[in-house]
Amino acid sequence: MNGSSLVLDPRFVLAEVDRRLFGSFVEHMGRCVYTGIFEPGHPTADDSGLRGDVLELVRELGPTVVRYPGGNFVSGYRWEDGVGPVEDRPARLDLAWRALEPNTFGLNEFMHWAHAAGVEPMMAVNLGTRGVQEACDLLEYTNHPGDTYFSDLRRSHGAKDPHGIKLWCLGNELDGPWQVGQKTAHEYGRLAAETGKAMRLVDPSIELVAVGSSNSGMSTFASWEATVLEHTYGVVDYISLHAYYEQHGDDVDSFLATATDMDMFIDAVIATADHVGARLRQRKKLRLAFDEWNVWYQERFVGQTNLDWRYAQPLIEDNYTVVDAVVVGSYLISLLNHADRVAIACQAQLVNIIAPILTEPGGRAWRQTIFYPFTQAARLARGRVLRTLADSPLYATARFGEVPVLHSTATYDEDTGDLCVFAVNRSTTETLPLTADLRGFGPLQVAEHSVLADDDLQARNTADHPDRVSPRRGEGARLDGGRLTVGLPPASWNVLRLAPAPTR
């Protein structure tokens, strides 16, 4: 295969790396909460019922922000059901996932877990079946110091100090016919604007996310964003995006190129937001919250209406392959390459539900293949995202036409001098030679080089073989005269950290 090339320079800066790009998502759905992060009686559980083995893996994964409690679940959720003495909490029917919700895990348990995990909470309010007053009541409960009904109620529940939650989603996927309380764009836009205005009266320091289209394939896509932002542009800080991808049939080549669709989705939302901002004579540039993204094999899902009313039933627990991990790495590259406008991103979800971590009830927890690209990007992507000048051979796909074989990004940490290159080779058959011109950085050395690839693209990790797939040490990376040369194996996720060379 013809080679590819990159030109990188510390002066070619796209944006600072926002740590919130490495977010995740916990929803009351399937086994994400119950027997996922929370399982009283588990051998590793603490006094609060939090699974210690899962907490250890979450800390290793490194998410910075976690969205909660949904997702579709939030559109029928009464937050009051999940606070106060556990024995007094009502069990409810969850209409979103046809589940029995015991409410033994709620807001304060989540905040305790978030503190233990070292993550920032991203709280969603119910704008499906509820509205302005309930959202303000919840915000008063979480953030007001005291001497009011809801803040004193929080204190009576053992949380003396305010939780201080700054990041709030104004509902979830309300354009979707599957959503409890579906709205038109005008209905939602008006409700979100009035809710946001009232919430800012309770706490002016909060940040607000308006609901964008559930995916770019919605018939109302772009017109939904335009109408919603006509109402909310001056109130909110972010507009949300959601996208899930899967391999269709044997078309691996198109699947490996699905990040091109993510790129087009992001660019279209930016263009729509900027158009509305210009029409409204707004000076601010709205930023994006890509707060649901992942690989999800929706063709395998039986559908909500076919589910039984059960507690913590296994649900969409996809077992991910090598090629899924490479694709997830590509999505992380796309998010970093839009860091000038995408400020928040949440991989959905964290445990069991299309997740990087799987568990057994009462038993083991282990890393899926997609765990590794996320944890490496979260750990190493620091400082600034660079504008990369890339030249790559193309390959043909059935869904996206000709697509570059190389998909890459780079970050530069001025404080440490570390330059990190993240690269995907989309070819399933050939090694891709890569040459990178790094002369603008001064003398460097290869400090880390890892590769996630396998001769079996369908290889995956299981409870019995939890380390079947993991990154291996890369070989063959060379630096000479400010030029890096390396071969990227077929269908691979590659990470190179280049550090300042020691001076003599």
Phi, psi and omega in degrees: 000142174299150184283167175240162181217153175229143169241122181235143178210139181298342180276346180270081188257130173272307183189163170291147175284113175279122184298339179288353175295340185254060181259170178221193193208128174238118179239149171286085186207130178054233183248027178292312179273298186278118188073007172256270178276342189229118179203083176304138181094348175294146182305333181260001186290145175273187183296340179268358180089006180280131180289119181291326180293323178289317178303319179298318178290323178297316178298322177293319179301316172089029175296148183257332181221144179228124179279142186199149359262009178180170015077168181306327182304323189292337185288354174231016189267133170260109185298332181297335180295338187254020177232163180088185181305131185300322183294342180264358185279138182279145168277141184228160168277126173268109184289335184294315186237019178046055184237158171267115183259112183279344181062024175284346173238124182218206188303309184290327174295320178296317181295324175296316178297316181300319178296316180295325181278345181074038182240156175273134178282143172236102191266137176254142176255153181277107172246018174273303181249000181228190187203217190299310187295316181296324177294318178293323178298316179297317180295320176298318179298316186279324194243342183279139186299312184171182177070022170229167186302306187284326177291323177289329175297317176301314180299323179292341178269008174098359179256086185296314183270148177300149177287334176064042180286124185260333191251121187228132175263129180273069180094190184207125169044046185283359171278348189273134177295343177281350187274134173292120181086032179309144182233158164283167180299320179293316179299312181292317182302316179295315181296316180295320180296314182290324177294314179299317179299317181292319179298323178292336174290327177288315182212100183294347186275354186285160173247141188238141179243121174275150180283121172267192180296145179296332171193167184284353177271358178296143181296337180263007183305142181076313175292327175299309180301316183298315182290314180301317182286335172303325180274325195248355190307319182281354185255321189262166178254337186217156168242140187268156173227143174229138177205135174231144182228157178209163175276131178258118180061226181262012187278072180293323184300316178293321180300317179295344182257008185295341175298338176296326176291320175301318178300314181295322178300309180300313182298322180292320179292320176301313181298319180294314180298318181293325177297314179296317178301319179293318180298324182271004180059037179271135179276332183287149173261116180293140178258167188248145174240101179275074195268012163212120174205146174173177164275129178216120179276078185292337178297338180271349184284132184286344181097146185300320185289347179264005180273151175269158175285101183220159175270129173047050178282142177301132187212129182035056178267067181300136177258112194274150183256180175300313183295326175299319180295319179297319179295318177300319175302321179295322177296320177298322176298315179299318179296317178295324180288353173243026185293348176288340179232329177274113185256337184225140174212139182230116172288130182250125356243194189271317185226130172070312181278108183033062198233158174286346181235131175243150179226160166254137173302122180075001188231228193275162172227144183207165183272132170278170180300324184286351176302321193287314176301321181296310184294326178291317178295317180297325182280322192256336183282093185232157175083247185236142170278131181266149169283121183257137172261107188245144173230123186219146168296159181253159171222156186272137174233152180290327187264330189237009182071212180279133186228144176300138177291323179271131170233123191210163171206172180209147176233151182228123179259105184296330182292320182260341186081006181283133173246124181244129178248127177245127187216140175243133169261114183276347178291134179269356187237337189231144170291139181255112175290134179234132172240130180237128178273111184241021188296340181286353185260355186080186183297129180232164172222154178281108182269326177217143175210114180231153182225131169249110182198164179198148177297332177258103182293344180264005178297145183210167178263144178226172179299324180280334179228068188289344182245022179303321180238124174200161179298142175246163178293129179283157180230152170090000177287130183229141174243128180212115178061035179081010178243129178261132173235138181200150174258129180262117183299161178302142178044067188225152171252124188233138178230127175233124173253121181251124184248158177303134178287142179297141178274147181269000000 
